[in-house]
Amino acid sequence: MRSFRTWSVPPLSGLHLLGLLYLLLLSLHPAASSAQEVDYGTLEQIFGEPITTSVTGKPQRASDVPGDLVIITQDDIRRSGATDIPGILQFVTGIDVRQYSFGDTEIGIRGYGSVPNPRLLVLVDGRQVYLDDYGYVAWNTIPVQLNEIRQIEIVKGPSSALFGFNAASGVINIVTYDPLLDNRNSVDLRGGTQGYGGGDAVATVHWGRTAGVRVSLGGWTATGFDTQAGAAEAAPERYGSVNIDARWQAAPNILLSISGGTTDTRAEHFIDSSATEEQNQLNFWRIGAAADTRLGAIDLDVYRNQAITNFGYGGLLNDTDDVLVSKLSDIITLGANSTVRLGLEYRNNGFGFEIKSTGAASYDNYAANAIWDWQIAPYLDFTNAVRLDHMVLHDTGPLIPSPGRSRAIYDATTITEPSFNSGLVIRLSEQDTARITAARGLQLPSLLDFAVQVPIGSINYLGSPSVLPTAIWDAELAYDRHIRALDSVLTTSIFWQRSTDLIANPSTGSVIEVNGQTDYETSNIGSSYELGVELGLRGKSDSGFRWNVSYAYSTIHDDITAGVANLPVALGSYDSGTPLSRVILGGGYSSGRWEFDVQSRFQSRYLDYMTGPHGLETVIINKYVTANARVGYRPCNHLTIAGTVQQLNAARQVETAGDYIERRFIVSATWLF
């Protein structure tokens, strides 16, 4: 019977008990206001645009956020006809979506694509779903159904001071409906080509105005896509998830929350573009408490994620990733035009392979951050955020002898790094808004980068305790204009980024030869800078038409350290691995009970890579176009019947070094009640 190394995590003591006791004591005193959930629906109706709390912690209009923010609404999700989150994101300006198999996708913001992609932090209601073991997001394991998503918030650019490390190129926060304020109930059934069949259900129950629970479950199965070698998948891919989310207004100034869930998946997965079967089981629990007090709006958030992953390769790379996070924050109002948010965070992350000789590691991370939001004048807002992370590394497995790797070195390894985000929002007129932002973000090495040990014959693939985090410096100038005559919004931005101490994992890092033994080791391989431009126009008319068009251009220049071996062009040269141009064009029309929508994307040539007979080899991915279309009909107010064609322009085409991406036909029936 196979068993995984399990990791003990600290009990709820120390910082956790201190935070709970602090909230309890404060709740005994009268508060100046009530602890209430943010009523997104009401605020959206008042301001006429989506609302977010992700950036500063307080409700803000999307147009007032001190950063490059895109919000995808539930209406956008429905009209996309997508069956998963990557299918929605592929038509967002500045996002690169690389689908390697039916259920395996890598996503990046503003270039720097790789397999896996460690630069993008993904959250569900503020809870991390990024996996720290390999440093990536397993998109097919995210425990959320599309029908329970209120909106998807995309923050482009480094955002570590706002969201934590690994928000290196940006953040995607998936915001679900509130079980206390929203009454979301739905049943969805889907079927289509590639043997696809699936469905989900969402139910919300309220107890007066003080308590609410939302339960969701869903799943799908499919035969998947053919490989570029012409073979079909050996076994169907699948997804299944069950989640519960509850809120209780325990007192006018106290709000309590609890949630949990589990996800089970199987998909063809690409590790360094080598295909293998991957099975994932993800479990999480979360508790929270919020209190409005005389000392500010206090929020305590504690959650634990556990990911158990089975790969191929004879179980060599099977692993368990276990993370416990505890966050305490306080939003303090300083007069009518200024707020400060103070925060503390503790994180314990443990990782180990099923085969103990292949490595095991954990770390403790302590962080403090502060966000100051100041309305200097009615037309001018200034936001500053700073954060300091201190990480302490531990290695608990047996070590393969190699220069620079010893128990003492691992136990002495610490990383202390600052990050910041600054933004100036200038409302030039009722129609015109400008933003000037600057940031320093961080990409922490994954636990695999630190401590993996995979011996294969005379070659060892080794992590390194001396690898440094990648620092990303960013500056951006943006301008938005509301064109009333077209009922549309023009968005423009130009940005510059510089990344230092780029990280190459053991299969692509430096090579050490010692006494006939070859070691491939995680290493920092140099730096790069990027210059990019994004333009977009989105609008609608009273007659029912809607349209969107956008263009993104980015060029990257690499300065890779000479002599780094086993490094393919596509991985080590981000300039070749990032398409220069992307164009998105879409439109739709609603009339009575009918909806018609189409979205298309053009992407220029880039280089990917795959595992070949002689190791990692580059693959040219030529320019391509993909287009999706959907028709929806409502026979009654609560039921929608829809048909979707994904990639209607080609029966199949090459978009990555992975499988062919094939045309799909999907029929769905959705009942909202």
Summary of the structure (lengths in Angstrom):
residues: 673
radius of gyration: 24.3
end to end distance: 45.5
largest distance: 76.5
contacts: 2404
relative contact order: 0.13
helix: 10%
strand: 57%
